[in-house]
Amino acid sequence: MRVAKEHVDIRMEIPGAVIRQRRNFGDASGFSRISSEYFTLAAGVDTSPLFKGLDGDMCQCPHWGFVLRGQLTTTDALGVEETVNANDLFYWPPGHNVRVDADAEIVMFSPQNEHSHVIDHMIRKVKG
């Protein structure tokens, strides 16, 4: 799920402040601690080879985040693609791969145990 800033409902606007809220933006039930993450990614990065060996060869951890700059495209198990751009909020449900279309920086919030498992898997893949 991707939402551009201008499509997030304005709930309150007063001089000096605009409060926007997108309700029902993913489901965090059943997860314990979360981690916050800041990723800097170069165009051309593709997680597909790094996720080989995980369930469905995809990241099975949900993520909520914000694109500071750049462009990324996710692909789910059915092959459905969704592209996020600078200033987009996003929710990536479990079962995705990511391709970086343009140099990007993102901030994400993820269930800590689940995403640590994925990151550890990627580290093992890179080390061979």
N, CA, C and O atoms as a printed pandas DataFrame, in Angstrom:
     atom_number atom_name residue_name chain_id  residue_number  x_coord  y_coord  z_coord
0              1         N          MET        A               1    0.854   -1.174    0.000
1              2        CA          MET        A               1    0.000    0.000    0.000
2              3         C          MET        A               1    0.895    1.231    0.000
3              4         O          MET        A               1    1.775    1.365    0.850
4              5         N          ARG        A               2    0.675    2.110   -0.933
5              6        CA          ARG        A               2    1.429    3.344   -1.052
6              7         C          ARG        A               2    0.466    4.499   -0.995
7              8         O          ARG        A               2   -0.624    4.441   -1.563
8              9         N          VAL        A               3    0.865    5.543   -0.314
9             10        CA          VAL        A               3    0.017    6.723   -0.211
10            11         C          VAL        A               3    0.888    7.967   -0.371
11            12         O          VAL        A               3    1.811    8.194    0.412
12            13         N          ALA        A               4    0.592    8.760   -1.379
13            14        CA          ALA        A               4    1.275   10.033   -1.550
14            15         C          ALA        A               4    0.767   11.010   -0.493
15            16         O          ALA        A               4   -0.384   10.935   -0.064
16            17         N          LYS        A               5    1.624   11.909   -0.090
17            18        CA          LYS        A               5    1.289   12.864    0.968
18            19         C          LYS        A               5   -0.037   13.568    0.702
19            20         O          LYS        A               5   -0.858   13.714    1.608
20            21         N          GLU        A               6   -0.246   14.003   -0.532
21            22        CA          GLU        A               6   -1.467   14.754   -0.840
22            23         C          GLU        A               6   -2.737   13.895   -0.758
23            24         O          GLU        A               6   -3.848   14.421   -0.819
24            25         N          HIS        A               7   -2.567   12.572   -0.618
25            26        CA          HIS        A               7   -3.723   11.692   -0.479
26            27         C          HIS        A               7   -3.946   11.210    0.952
27            28         O          HIS        A               7   -4.826   10.389    1.208
28            29         N          VAL        A               8   -3.143   11.727    1.882
29            30        CA          VAL        A               8   -3.363   11.423    3.303
30            31         C          VAL        A               8   -4.318   12.480    3.833
31            32         O          VAL        A               8   -4.051   13.678    3.729
32            33         N          ASP        A               9   -5.429   12.034    4.401
33            34        CA          ASP        A               9   -6.478   12.948    4.849
34            35         C          ASP        A               9   -5.979   13.969    5.853
35            36         O          ASP        A               9   -5.281   13.627    6.808
36            37         N          ILE        A              10   -6.338   15.214    5.635
37            38        CA          ILE        A              10   -6.050   16.264    6.618
38            39         C          ILE        A              10   -7.121   16.167    7.695
39            40         O          ILE        A              10   -8.312   16.316    7.425
40            41         N          ARG        A              11   -6.674   15.915    8.918
41            42        CA          ARG        A              11   -7.599   15.787   10.042
42            43         C          ARG        A              11   -7.728   17.086   10.810
43            44         O          ARG        A              11   -8.767   17.369   11.407
44            45         N          MET        A              12   -6.649   17.885   10.792
45            46        CA          MET        A              12   -6.674   19.147   11.506
46            47         C          MET        A              12   -5.687   20.090   10.838
47            48         O          MET        A              12   -4.584   19.694   10.462
48            49         N          GLU        A              13   -6.100   21.341   10.697
49            50        CA          GLU        A              13   -5.212   22.347   10.115
50            51         C          GLU        A              13   -5.420   23.648   10.869
51            52         O          GLU        A              13   -6.515   24.208   10.910
52            53         N          ILE        A              14   -4.332   24.104   11.461
53            54        CA          ILE        A              14   -4.346   25.365   12.200
54            55         C          ILE        A              14   -3.110   26.150   11.758
55            56         O          ILE        A              14   -2.217   25.570   11.142
56            57         N          PRO        A              15   -3.032   27.412   12.044
57            58        CA          PRO        A              15   -1.841   28.164   11.662
58            59         C          PRO        A              15   -0.576   27.486   12.207
59            60         O          PRO        A              15   -0.438   27.286   13.414
60            61         N          GLY        A              16    0.332   27.141   11.307
61            62        CA          GLY        A              16    1.586   26.531   11.703
62            63         C          GLY        A              16    1.575   25.020   11.818
63            64         O          GLY        A              16    2.611   24.422   12.109
64            65         N          ALA        A              17    0.432   24.385   11.597
65            66        CA          ALA        A              17    0.389   22.926   11.739
66            67         C          ALA        A              17   -0.669   22.308   10.830
67            68         O          ALA        A              17   -1.793   22.799   10.728
68            69         N          VAL        A              18   -0.281   21.229   10.181
69            70        CA          VAL        A              18   -1.213   20.406    9.408
70            71         C          VAL        A              18   -1.037   18.981    9.904
71            72         O          VAL        A              18    0.077   18.456    9.902
72            73         N          ILE        A              19   -2.110   18.359   10.324
73            74        CA          ILE        A              19   -2.064   16.981   10.810
74            75         C          ILE        A              19   -2.819   16.113    9.822
75            76         O          ILE        A              19   -4.015   16.288    9.588
76            77         N          ARG        A              20   -2.071   15.158    9.243
77            78        CA          ARG        A              20   -2.645   14.221    8.284
78            79         C          ARG        A              20   -2.643   12.841    8.918
79            80         O          ARG        A              20   -1.732   12.494    9.671
80            81         N          GLN        A              21   -3.665   12.058    8.611
81            82        CA          GLN        A              21   -3.728   10.703    9.168
82            83         C          GLN        A              21   -4.302    9.750    8.135
83            84         O          GLN        A              21   -5.326   10.030    7.511
84            85         N          ARG        A              22   -3.626    8.616    7.963
85            86        CA          ARG        A              22   -4.152    7.538    7.127
86            87         C          ARG        A              22   -4.498    6.403    8.076
87            88         O          ARG        A              22   -3.610    5.811    8.690
88            89         N          ARG        A              23   -5.771    6.101    8.199
89            90        CA          ARG        A              23   -6.214    5.025    9.079
90            91         C          ARG        A              23   -6.106    3.687    8.369
91            92         O          ARG        A              23   -6.059    3.624    7.141
92            93         N          ASN        A              24   -6.067    2.604    9.165
93            94        CA          ASN        A              24   -6.011    1.232    8.651
94            95         C          ASN        A              24   -4.840    1.032    7.705
95            96         O          ASN        A              24   -4.999    0.483    6.614
96            97         N          PHE        A              25   -3.668    1.479    8.124
97            98        CA          PHE        A              25   -2.465    1.423    7.310
98            99         C          PHE        A              25   -1.630    0.215    7.711
99           100         O          PHE        A              25   -0.543    0.366    8.269
100          101         N          GLY        A              26   -2.130   -0.974    7.431
101          102        CA          GLY        A              26   -1.452   -2.202    7.811
102          103         C          GLY        A              26   -1.884   -2.663    9.186
103          104         O          GLY        A              26   -2.553   -1.932    9.915
104          105         N          ASP        A              27   -1.499   -3.879    9.536
105          106        CA          ASP        A              27   -1.914   -4.484   10.792
106          107         C          ASP        A              27   -0.687   -4.941   11.565
107          108         O          ASP        A              27    0.076   -5.777   11.080
108          109         N          ALA        A              28   -0.492   -4.406   12.753
109          110        CA          ALA        A              28    0.674   -4.756   13.568
110          111         C          ALA        A              28    0.331   -5.746   14.680
111          112         O          ALA        A              28    1.184   -6.048   15.514
112          113         N          SER        A              29   -0.889   -6.252   14.706
113          114        CA          SER        A              29   -1.272   -7.171   15.779
114          115         C          SER        A              29   -0.437   -8.450   15.695
115          116         O          SER        A              29   -0.081   -8.906   14.608
116          117         N          GLY        A              30   -0.141   -9.005   16.834
117          118        CA          GLY        A              30    0.615  -10.240   16.894
118          119         C          GLY        A              30    2.125  -10.049   16.869
119          120         O          GLY        A              30    2.862  -11.032   16.934
120          121         N          PHE        A              31    2.600   -8.831   16.779
121          122        CA          PHE        A              31    4.030   -8.581   16.768
122          123         C          PHE        A              31    4.436   -7.954   18.088
123          124         O          PHE        A              31    3.648   -7.253   18.723
124          125         N          SER        A              32    5.670   -8.209   18.497
125          126        CA          SER        A              32    6.196   -7.665   19.750
126          127         C          SER        A              32    6.925   -6.356   19.464
127          128         O          SER        A              32    6.335   -5.442   18.888
128          129         N          ARG        A              33    8.156   -6.249   19.843
129          130        CA          ARG        A              33    8.943   -5.030   19.655
130          131         C          ARG        A              33    9.137   -4.705   18.174
131          132         O          ARG        A              33    9.174   -5.594   17.323
132          133         N          ILE        A              34    9.258   -3.406   17.892
133          134        CA          ILE        A              34    9.564   -2.988   16.531
134          135         C          ILE        A              34   10.967   -2.370   16.505
135          136         O          ILE        A              34   11.497   -1.937   17.528
136          137         N          SER        A              35   11.540   -2.345   15.317
137          138        CA          SER        A              35   12.806   -1.646   15.131
138          139         C          SER        A              35   12.574   -0.525   14.128
139          140         O          SER        A              35   11.675   -0.607   13.292
140          141         N          SER        A              36   13.378    0.506   14.216
141          142        CA          SER        A              36   13.338    1.571   13.219
142          143         C          SER        A              36   14.593    1.435   12.380
143          144         O          SER        A              36   15.664    1.108   12.892
144          145         N          GLU        A              37   14.453    1.689   11.089
145          146        CA          GLU        A              37   15.552    1.444   10.168
146          147         C          GLU        A              37   15.671    2.579    9.172
147          148         O          GLU        A              37   14.675    3.162    8.742
148          149         N          TYR        A              38   16.891    2.878    8.819
149          150        CA          TYR        A              38   17.182    3.907    7.824
150          151         C          TYR        A              38   18.025    3.220    6.758
151          152         O          TYR        A              38   19.142    2.787    7.038
152          153         N          PHE        A              39   17.508    3.118    5.551
153          154        CA          PHE        A              39   18.211    2.446    4.463
154          155         C          PHE        A              39   18.653    3.471    3.420
155          156         O          PHE        A              39   17.884    4.359    3.051
156          157         N          THR        A              40   19.878    3.348    2.954
157          158        CA          THR        A              40   20.400    4.102    1.824
158          159         C          THR        A              40   20.701    3.077    0.740
159          160         O          THR        A              40   21.508    2.171    0.949
160          161         N          LEU        A              41   20.058    3.213   -0.416
161          162        CA          LEU        A              41   20.096    2.176   -1.445
162          163         C          LEU        A              41   20.418    2.773   -2.813
163          164         O          LEU        A              41   19.888    3.821   -3.184
164          165         N          ALA        A              42   21.283    2.101   -3.551
165          166        CA          ALA        A              42   21.662    2.559   -4.885
166          167         C          ALA        A              42   20.727    1.959   -5.937
167          168         O          ALA        A              42   20.225    0.845   -5.788
168          169         N          ALA        A              43   20.510    2.727   -6.997
169          170        CA          ALA        A              43   19.717    2.233   -8.121
170          171         C          ALA        A              43   20.304    0.901   -8.587
171          172         O          ALA        A              43   21.522    0.738   -8.667
172          173         N          GLY        A              44   19.424   -0.041   -8.890
173          174        CA          GLY        A              44   19.851   -1.348   -9.359
174          175         C          GLY        A              44   19.859   -2.427   -8.299
175          176         O          GLY        A              44   19.897   -3.611   -8.631
176          177         N          VAL        A              45   19.824   -2.047   -7.019
177          178        CA          VAL        A              45   19.774   -3.054   -5.954
178          179         C          VAL        A              45   18.472   -3.832   -6.102
179          180         O          VAL        A              45   17.402   -3.252   -6.289
180          181         N          ASP        A              46   18.584   -5.164   -6.013
181          182        CA          ASP        A              46   17.422   -6.056   -6.122
182          183         C          ASP        A              46   17.550   -7.085   -5.006
183          184         O          ASP        A              46   18.569   -7.769   -4.910
184          185         N          THR        A              47   16.537   -7.200   -4.171
185          186        CA          THR        A              47   16.629   -8.110   -3.025
186          187         C          THR        A              47   16.395   -9.575   -3.394
187          188         O          THR        A              47   16.649  -10.459   -2.576
188          189         N          SER        A              48   15.917   -9.846   -4.602
189          190        CA          SER        A              48   15.567  -11.228   -4.978
190          191         C          SER        A              48   16.670  -12.242   -4.668
191          192         O          SER        A              48   16.380  -13.265   -4.047
192          193         N          PRO        A              49   17.920  -12.004   -5.072
193          194        CA          PRO        A              49   18.955  -12.992   -4.749
194          195         C          PRO        A              49   19.227  -13.102   -3.252
195          196         O          PRO        A              49   19.573  -14.177   -2.763
196          197         N          LEU        A              50   19.075  -12.008   -2.527
197          198        CA          LEU        A              50   19.344  -12.018   -1.090
198          199         C          LEU        A              50   18.259  -12.735   -0.297
199          200         O          LEU        A              50   18.515  -13.229    0.801
200          201         N          PHE        A              51   17.053  -12.795   -0.847
201          202        CA          PHE        A              51   15.944  -13.434   -0.143
202          203         C          PHE        A              51   15.782  -14.912   -0.498
203          204         O          PHE        A              51   14.927  -15.589    0.073
204          205         N          LYS        A              52   16.596  -15.430   -1.440
205          206        CA          LYS        A              52   16.537  -16.858   -1.779
206          207         C          LYS        A              52   16.761  -17.672   -0.518
207          208         O          LYS        A              52   17.711  -17.429    0.228
208          209         N          GLY        A              53   15.884  -18.639   -0.281
209          210        CA          GLY        A              53   15.996  -19.480    0.903
210          211         C          GLY        A              53   15.035  -19.097    2.015
211          212         O          GLY        A              53   14.783  -19.895    2.918
212          213         N          LEU        A              54   14.489  -17.870    1.960
213          214        CA          LEU        A              54   13.425  -17.499    2.897
214          215         C          LEU        A              54   12.111  -18.085    2.380
215          216         O          LEU        A              54   12.039  -18.501    1.224
216          217         N          ASP        A              55   11.088  -18.123    3.206
217          218        CA          ASP        A              55    9.782  -18.625    2.763
218          219         C          ASP        A              55    9.358  -17.913    1.489
219          220         O          ASP        A              55    9.248  -16.687    1.463
220          221         N          GLY        A              56    9.118  -18.686    0.428
221          222        CA          GLY        A              56    8.687  -18.120   -0.842
222          223         C          GLY        A              56    9.765  -17.282   -1.517
223          224         O          GLY        A              56    9.483  -16.573   -2.483
224          225         N          ASP        A              57   10.991  -17.357   -1.019
225          226        CA          ASP        A              57   12.106  -16.542   -1.527
226          227         C          ASP        A              57   11.773  -15.055   -1.472
227          228         O          ASP        A              57   12.155  -14.285   -2.353
228          229         N          MET        A              58   11.050  -14.667   -0.415
229          230        CA          MET        A              58   10.639  -13.278   -0.233
230          231         C          MET        A              58   10.762  -12.890    1.231
231          232         O          MET        A              58   10.817  -13.748    2.112
232          233         N          CYS        A              59   10.806  -11.594    1.477
233          234        CA          CYS        A              59   10.785  -11.090    2.849
234          235         C          CYS        A              59    9.382  -11.314    3.403
235          236         O          CYS        A              59    8.394  -10.887    2.807
236          237         N          GLN        A              60    9.306  -11.982    4.538
237          238        CA          GLN        A              60    8.012  -12.280    5.152
238          239         C          GLN        A              60    7.739  -11.375    6.351
239          240         O          GLN        A              60    6.959  -11.719    7.239
240          241         N          CYS        A              61    8.390  -10.219    6.364
241          242        CA          CYS        A              61    8.213   -9.253    7.448
242          243         C          CYS        A              61    7.480   -8.025    6.915
243          244         O          CYS        A              61    7.838   -7.518    5.852
244          245         N          PRO        A              62    6.471   -7.538    7.619
245          246        CA          PRO        A              62    5.815   -6.305    7.175
246          247         C          PRO        A              62    6.664   -5.087    7.534
247          248         O          PRO        A              62    7.421   -5.104    8.504
248          249         N          HIS        A              63    6.525   -4.037    6.738
249          250        CA          HIS        A              63    7.247   -2.792    6.985
250          251         C          HIS        A              63    6.318   -1.606    6.765
251          252         O          HIS        A              63    5.477   -1.617    5.866
252          253         N          TRP        A              64    6.482   -0.587    7.596
253          254        CA          TRP        A              64    5.798    0.683    7.434
254          255         C          TRP        A              64    6.894    1.713    7.262
255          256         O          TRP        A              64    7.877    1.682    8.003
256          257         N          GLY        A              65    6.761    2.626    6.307
257          258        CA          GLY        A              65    7.861    3.557    6.124
258          259         C          GLY        A              65    7.527    4.783    5.314
259          260         O          GLY        A              65    6.377    5.056    4.970
260          261         N          PHE        A              66    8.600    5.518    5.021
261          262        CA          PHE        A              66    8.518    6.783    4.304
262          263         C          PHE        A              66    9.718    6.875    3.372
263          264         O          PHE        A              66   10.845    6.585    3.775
264          265         N          VAL        A              67    9.479    7.278    2.130
265          266        CA          VAL        A              67   10.554    7.439    1.159
266          267         C          VAL        A              67   11.045    8.888    1.223
267          268         O          VAL        A              67   10.305    9.819    0.909
268          269         N          LEU        A              68   12.291    9.061    1.631
269          270        CA          LEU        A              68   12.876   10.387    1.695
270          271         C          LEU        A              68   13.277   10.878    0.304
271          272         O          LEU        A              68   13.063   12.038   -0.049
272          273         N          ARG        A              69   13.864    9.966   -0.477
273          274        CA          ARG        A              69   14.221   10.293   -1.858
274          275         C          ARG        A              69   14.311    9.004   -2.655
275          276         O          ARG        A              69   14.516    7.926   -2.097
276          277         N          GLY        A              70   14.156    9.127   -3.970
277          278        CA          GLY        A              70   14.326    7.986   -4.847
278          279         C          GLY        A              70   13.032    7.293   -5.219
279          280         O          GLY        A              70   11.935    7.827   -5.050
280          281         N          GLN        A              71   13.202    6.073   -5.735
281          282        CA          GLN        A              71   12.058    5.276   -6.197
282          283         C          GLN        A              71   12.383    3.798   -6.012
283          284         O          GLN        A              71   13.479    3.344   -6.342
284          285         N          LEU        A              72   11.406    3.050   -5.477
285          286        CA          LEU        A              72   11.552    1.614   -5.263
286          287         C          LEU        A              72   10.283    0.916   -5.743
287          288         O          LEU        A              72    9.187    1.472   -5.679
288          289         N          THR        A              73   10.453   -0.303   -6.220
289          290        CA          THR        A              73    9.308   -1.098   -6.663
290          291         C          THR        A              73    9.316   -2.420   -5.917
291          292         O          THR        A              73   10.335   -3.110   -5.879
292          293         N          THR        A              74    8.174   -2.778   -5.320
293          294        CA          THR        A              74    8.033   -4.076   -4.672
294          295         C          THR        A              74    7.274   -5.011   -5.607
295          296         O          THR        A              74    6.456   -4.582   -6.421
296          297         N          THR        A              75    7.569   -6.296   -5.467
297          298        CA          THR        A              75    6.853   -7.339   -6.196
298          299         C          THR        A              75    6.390   -8.352   -5.171
299          300         O          THR        A              75    7.173   -8.787   -4.326
300          301         N          ASP        A              76    5.090   -8.739   -5.239
301          302        CA          ASP        A              76    4.585   -9.720   -4.279
302          303         C          ASP        A              76    4.582  -11.118   -4.905
303          304         O          ASP        A              76    5.019  -11.298   -6.041
304          305         N          ALA        A              77    4.091  -12.093   -4.159
305          306        CA          ALA        A              77    4.112  -13.490   -4.597
306          307         C          ALA        A              77    3.306  -13.728   -5.867
307          308         O          ALA        A              77    3.571  -14.686   -6.593
308          309         N          LEU        A              78    2.327  -12.875   -6.146
309          310        CA          LEU        A              78    1.525  -13.014   -7.362
310          311         C          LEU        A              78    2.129  -12.254   -8.542
311          312         O          LEU        A              78    1.584  -12.271   -9.646
312          313         N          GLY        A              79    3.254  -11.591   -8.301
313          314        CA          GLY        A              79    3.900  -10.818   -9.356
314          315         C          GLY        A              79    3.388   -9.403   -9.487
315          316         O          GLY        A              79    3.761   -8.692  -10.420
316          317         N          VAL        A              80    2.534   -8.983   -8.559
317          318        CA          VAL        A              80    1.995   -7.625   -8.594
318          319         C          VAL        A              80    3.075   -6.652   -8.134
319          320         O          VAL        A              80    3.690   -6.835   -7.084
320          321         N          GLU        A              81    3.295   -5.611   -8.942
321          322        CA          GLU        A              81    4.294   -4.602   -8.613
322          323         C          GLU        A              81    3.630   -3.327   -8.123
323          324         O          GLU        A              81    2.533   -2.971   -8.553
324          325         N          GLU        A              82    4.325   -2.641   -7.203
325          326        CA          GLU        A              82    3.880   -1.330   -6.742
326          327         C          GLU        A              82    5.119   -0.471   -6.551
327          328         O          GLU        A              82    6.107   -0.914   -5.965
328          329         N          THR        A              83    5.064    0.753   -7.045
329          330        CA          THR        A              83    6.201    1.660   -6.979
330          331         C          THR        A              83    5.924    2.764   -5.974
331          332         O          THR        A              83    4.836    3.340   -5.940
332          333         N          VAL        A              84    6.944    3.054   -5.144
333          334        CA          VAL        A              84    6.868    4.167   -4.202
334          335         C          VAL        A              84    7.940    5.179   -4.571
335          336         O          VAL        A              84    9.014    4.824   -5.056
336          337         N          ASN        A              85    7.625    6.447   -4.331
337          338        CA          ASN        A              85    8.489    7.555   -4.698
338          339         C          ASN        A              85    8.736    8.457   -3.502
339          340         O          ASN        A              85    8.118    8.294   -2.450
340          341         N          ALA        A              86    9.647    9.415   -3.672
341          342        CA          ALA        A              86    9.941   10.383   -2.617
342          343         C          ALA        A              86    8.643   10.978   -2.075
343          344         O          ALA        A              86    7.738   11.321   -2.835
344          345         N          ASN        A              87    8.569   11.095   -0.763
345          346        CA          ASN        A              87    7.440   11.653   -0.014
346          347         C          ASN        A              87    6.234   10.735    0.083
347          348         O          ASN        A              87    5.175   11.163    0.543
348          349         N          ASP        A              88    6.367    9.481   -0.340
349          350        CA          ASP        A              88    5.286    8.511   -0.173
350          351         C          ASP        A              88    5.427    7.806    1.173
351          352         O          ASP        A              88    6.534    7.471    1.595
352          353         N          LEU        A              89    4.307    7.587    1.836
353          354        CA          LEU        A              89    4.224    6.635    2.934
354          355         C          LEU        A              89    4.021    5.272    2.283
355          356         O          LEU        A              89    3.452    5.184    1.195
356          357         N          PHE        A              90    4.483    4.208    2.940
357          358        CA          PHE        A              90    4.220    2.888    2.379
358          359         C          PHE        A              90    4.016    1.867    3.480
359          360         O          PHE        A              90    4.490    2.018    4.606
360          361         N          TYR        A              91    3.286    0.812    3.107
361          362        CA          TYR        A              91    3.162   -0.398    3.906
362          363         C          TYR        A              91    3.468   -1.545    2.970
363          364         O          TYR        A              91    2.799   -1.718    1.952
364          365         N          TRP        A              92    4.483   -2.335    3.313
365          366        CA          TRP        A              92    4.810   -3.524    2.548
366          367         C          TRP        A              92    4.416   -4.727    3.389
367          368         O          TRP        A              92    5.060   -4.993    4.404
368          369         N          PRO        A              93    3.385   -5.460    3.005
369          370        CA          PRO        A              93    2.990   -6.638    3.769
370          371         C          PRO        A              93    4.001   -7.768    3.584
371          372         O          PRO        A              93    4.841   -7.710    2.687
372          373         N          PRO        A              94    3.921   -8.790    4.427
373          374        CA          PRO        A              94    4.805   -9.936    4.248
374          375         C          PRO        A              94    4.654  -10.509    2.836
375          376         O          PRO        A              94    3.568  -10.497    2.256
376          377         N          GLY        A              95    5.771  -11.012    2.299
377          378        CA          GLY        A              95    5.752  -11.627    0.977
378          379         C          GLY        A              95    6.097  -10.638   -0.124
379          380         O          GLY        A              95    5.280  -10.393   -1.012
380          381         N          HIS        A              96    7.292  -10.068   -0.079
381          382        CA          HIS        A              96    7.682   -9.073   -1.080
382          383         C          HIS        A              96    9.181   -9.141   -1.371
383          384         O          HIS        A              96    9.970   -9.616   -0.555
384          385         N          ASN        A              97    9.544   -8.659   -2.539
385          386        CA          ASN        A              97   10.917   -8.357   -2.930
386          387         C          ASN        A              97   10.944   -6.894   -3.300
387          388         O          ASN        A              97    9.906   -6.305   -3.601
388          389         N          VAL        A              98   12.137   -6.298   -3.280
389          390        CA          VAL        A              98   12.277   -4.863   -3.542
390          391         C          VAL        A              98   13.358   -4.641   -4.604
391          392         O          VAL        A              98   14.435   -5.237   -4.554
392          393         N          ARG        A              99   13.044   -3.778   -5.555
393          394        CA          ARG        A              99   14.012   -3.340   -6.561
394          395         C          ARG        A              99   14.141   -1.824   -6.440
395          396         O          ARG        A              99   13.134   -1.123   -6.347
396          397         N          VAL        A             100   15.369   -1.314   -6.440
397          398        CA          VAL        A             100   15.609    0.120   -6.325
398          399         C          VAL        A             100   15.742    0.686   -7.736
399          400         O          VAL        A             100   16.678    0.356   -8.465
400          401         N          ASP        A             101   14.787    1.547   -8.111
401          402        CA          ASP        A             101   14.756    2.111   -9.455
402          403         C          ASP        A             101   15.614    3.365   -9.578
403          404         O          ASP        A             101   16.188    3.625  -10.636
404          405         N          ALA        A             102   15.703    4.139   -8.506
405          406        CA          ALA        A             102   16.527    5.353   -8.466
406          407         C          ALA        A             102   17.107    5.442   -7.064
407          408         O          ALA        A             102   16.435    5.105   -6.090
408          409         N          ASP        A             103   18.371    5.902   -6.955
409          410        CA          ASP        A             103   19.015    6.020   -5.643
410          411         C          ASP        A             103   17.989    6.471   -4.608
411          412         O          ASP        A             103   17.243    7.422   -4.838
412          413         N          ALA        A             104   17.956    5.784   -3.469
413          414        CA          ALA        A             104   16.873    6.020   -2.509
414          415         C          ALA        A             104   17.373    6.036   -1.079
415          416         O          ALA        A             104   18.397    5.443   -0.739
416          417         N          GLU        A             105   16.614    6.734   -0.259
417          418        CA          GLU        A             105   16.752    6.690    1.190
418          419         C          GLU        A             105   15.348    6.510    1.741
419          420         O          GLU        A             105   14.418    7.216    1.352
420          421         N          ILE        A             106   15.208    5.552    2.654
421          422        CA          ILE        A             106   13.905    5.293    3.254
422          423         C          ILE        A             106   14.060    5.128    4.760
423          424         O          ILE        A             106   15.120    4.742    5.254
424          425         N          VAL        A             107   12.998    5.423    5.465
425          426        CA          VAL        A             107   12.886    5.150    6.892
426          427         C          VAL        A             107   11.786    4.118    7.034
427          428         O          VAL        A             107   10.701    4.282    6.478
428          429         N          MET        A             108   12.065    3.034    7.791
429          430        CA          MET        A             108   11.070    1.982    7.971
430          431         C          MET        A             108   10.938    1.635    9.448
431          432         O          MET        A             108   11.845    1.856   10.250
432          433         N          PHE        A             109    9.783    1.089    9.771
433          434        CA          PHE        A             109    9.511    0.527   11.086
434          435         C          PHE        A             109    9.023   -0.890   10.845
435          436         O          PHE        A             109    8.105   -1.114   10.056
436          437         N          SER        A             110    9.650   -1.861   11.538
437          438        CA          SER        A             110    9.392   -3.270   11.272
438          439         C          SER        A             110    9.359   -4.054   12.575
439          440         O          SER        A             110    9.994   -3.652   13.550
440          441         N          PRO        A             111    8.622   -5.179   12.609
441          442        CA          PRO        A             111    8.716   -6.056   13.774
442          443         C          PRO        A             111   10.172   -6.524   13.925
443          444         O          PRO        A             111   10.747   -7.111   13.009
444          445         N          GLN        A             112   10.738   -6.258   15.073
445          446        CA          GLN        A             112   12.169   -6.455   15.294
446          447         C          GLN        A             112   12.631   -7.893   15.056
447          448         O          GLN        A             112   13.587   -8.107   14.311
448          449         N          ASN        A             113   11.982   -8.876   15.666
449          450        CA          ASN        A             113   12.428  -10.266   15.530
450          451         C          ASN        A             113   12.350  -10.731   14.081
451          452         O          ASN        A             113   13.292  -11.340   13.574
452          453         N          GLU        A             114   11.245  -10.450   13.420
453          454        CA          GLU        A             114   11.043  -10.903   12.053
454          455         C          GLU        A             114   12.033  -10.249   11.089
455          456         O          GLU        A             114   12.583  -10.918   10.214
456          457         N          HIS        A             115   12.261   -8.941   11.248
457          458        CA          HIS        A             115   13.167   -8.291   10.307
458          459         C          HIS        A             115   14.624   -8.619   10.616
459          460         O          HIS        A             115   15.444   -8.690    9.700
460          461         N          SER        A             116   14.958   -8.817   11.875
461          462        CA          SER        A             116   16.323   -9.243   12.209
462          463         C          SER        A             116   16.631  -10.586   11.556
463          464         O          SER        A             116   17.748  -10.806   11.087
464          465         N          HIS        A             117   15.648  -11.483   11.522
465          466        CA          HIS        A             117   15.811  -12.778   10.848
466          467         C          HIS        A             117   16.142  -12.568    9.367
467          468         O          HIS        A             117   17.033  -13.227    8.831
468          469         N          VAL        A             118   15.430  -11.655    8.709
469          470        CA          VAL        A             118   15.665  -11.379    7.286
470          471         C          VAL        A             118   17.036  -10.747    7.085
471          472         O          VAL        A             118   17.774  -11.150    6.185
472          473         N          ILE        A             119   17.386   -9.766    7.907
473          474        CA          ILE        A             119   18.686   -9.100    7.772
474          475         C          ILE        A             119   19.818  -10.105    8.011
475          476         O          ILE        A             119   20.801  -10.109    7.270
476          477         N          ASP        A             120   19.693  -10.955    9.036
477          478        CA          ASP        A             120   20.701  -11.975    9.291
478          479         C          ASP        A             120   20.851  -12.909    8.089
479          480         O          ASP        A             120   21.968  -13.288    7.736
480          481         N          HIS        A             121   19.744  -13.278    7.466
481          482        CA          HIS        A             121   19.762  -14.125    6.281
482          483         C          HIS        A             121   20.527  -13.435    5.148
483          484         O          HIS        A             121   21.346  -14.062    4.477
484          485         N          MET        A             122   20.255  -12.131    4.935
485          486        CA          MET        A             122   20.946  -11.382    3.887
486          487         C          MET        A             122   22.444  -11.315    4.171
487          488         O          MET        A             122   23.247  -11.448    3.248
488          489         N          ILE        A             123   22.831  -11.113    5.418
489          490        CA          ILE        A             123   24.253  -11.059    5.777
490          491         C          ILE        A             123   24.919  -12.387    5.432
491          492         O          ILE        A             123   26.015  -12.401    4.873
492          493         N          ARG        A             124   24.264  -13.510    5.763
493          494        CA          ARG        A             124   24.820  -14.828    5.437
494          495         C          ARG        A             124   24.960  -15.001    3.926
495          496         O          ARG        A             124   25.949  -15.562    3.453
496          497         N          LYS        A             125   23.971  -14.519    3.167
497          498        CA          LYS        A             125   24.024  -14.625    1.699
498          499         C          LYS        A             125   25.221  -13.850    1.142
499          500         O          LYS        A             125   25.934  -14.347    0.270
500          501         N          VAL        A             126   25.438  -12.647    1.641
501          502        CA          VAL        A             126   26.526  -11.811    1.139
502          503         C          VAL        A             126   27.878  -12.443    1.472
503          504         O          VAL        A             126   28.810  -12.388    0.669
504          505         N          LYS        A             127   27.978  -13.050    2.677
505          506        CA          LYS        A             127   29.234  -13.681    3.074
506          507         C          LYS        A             127   29.479  -14.975    2.320
507          508         O          LYS        A             127   30.606  -15.468    2.283
508          509         N          GLY        A             128   28.418  -15.537    1.709
509          510        CA          GLY        A             128   28.572  -16.778    0.942
510          511         C          GLY        A             128   28.487  -17.960    1.838
511          512         O          GLY        A             128   28.594  -19.096    1.375
